């Protein structure tokens, strides 16, 4: 039974079996908001440090590691490719024959 210090293996969420004992925490006033202090070992166990994604799922507050932004690292990778001189066009220039007659 959660909250009594026993091991809870009955909850399966997103194919992850929850095996941690429940940990009572105090909800505290932080400015105009409320918050909790998450013990450092718990943060280390799940790999959270500077930022987290917070969602509410089926009445539970859920913290997750932030997702990497779409195309994260692409800019640096493109600069690296360019610095190595490997950024040539794969197909070459492929303008249409009639493009020369166009006025812009």
C-alpha positions in Angstrom: 0.0 0.0 0.0 1.6 3.3 -1.1 2.4 5.6 1.8 3.0 2.9 4.4 6.7 2.3 3.4 5.9 -1.0 1.5 7.2 -1.7 -1.9 4.7 -0.8 -4.7 5.0 -3.0 -7.7 1.4 -2.9 -8.9 1.5 0.3 -10.9 2.7 0.0 -14.4 3.0 3.3 -16.3 4.4 3.5 -19.8 5.9 0.0 -19.5 8.0 1.0 -16.5 7.3 -0.8 -13.2 7.4 1.6 -10.2 9.4 0.0 -7.5 10.4 3.0 -5.3 8.9 3.3 -1.8 6.7 6.3 -1.5 8.4 9.3 0.0 6.4 11.9 2.0 7.3 15.5 1.0 6.0 18.8 2.3 4.4 21.3 0.0 5.9 24.7 0.7 5.1 28.2 -0.2 7.6 29.6 -2.8 6.7 33.2 -3.6 3.2 33.2 -4.9 3.4 29.5 -5.8 3.7 26.2 -4.0 6.5 23.7 -4.4 8.4 20.7 -3.1 12.0 20.0 -2.5 13.1 16.8 -4.3 15.9 15.0 -2.6 19.2 15.0 -4.5 19.4 11.1 -4.6 16.0 11.0 -6.3 17.0 13.5 -8.9 20.3 11.6 -9.6 18.4 8.3 -9.9 16.2 9.7 -12.7 18.9 11.9 -14.3 17.3 15.3 -13.7 19.5 18.3 -13.0 18.9 21.8 -14.3 15.6 21.4 -16.1 12.6 19.0 -16.4 9.4 18.7 -18.3 6.3 18.8 -16.0 3.0 17.3 -17.0 -0.1 16.3 -15.2 -1.2 12.7 -16.2 -4.3 11.0 -14.8 -4.2 13.2 -11.7 -0.4 12.8 -11.0 2.3 15.4 -11.4 5.0 13.9 -13.6 8.6 15.2 -14.1 10.7 13.9 -17.1 14.0 14.7 -18.6 13.6 17.4 -21.2 13.3 16.2 -24.8 16.0 17.3 -27.1 14.8 20.1 -29.4 14.1 19.1 -32.9 17.2 19.4 -35.0 19.3 20.0 -31.9 23.0 20.0 -32.9 22.3 20.3 -36.6 23.9 23.8 -36.8 27.1 22.7 -35.2 27.2 19.5 -37.4 26.7 21.7 -40.6 29.6 24.0 -39.5 31.8 21.0 -38.9 31.0 19.6 -42.4 31.6 23.0 -44.0 34.9 23.4 -42.1 36.1 20.0 -43.6 35.1 21.2 -47.1 32.5 18.4 -47.4 29.5 20.6 -48.1 29.4 20.3 -51.8 26.0 20.0 -53.5 25.2 16.3 -54.1 23.2 17.0 -57.3 24.8 20.1 -58.6 22.9 23.1 -59.8 19.7 22.0 -61.4 18.0 25.1 -62.8 15.4 24.9 -65.6 16.4 26.0 -69.1 13.7 28.7 -69.1 14.9 30.2 -65.8 17.4 32.4 -67.6 14.5 34.3 -69.3 12.8 35.1 -66.0 12.9 38.7 -64.7 13.0 39.1 -60.9 
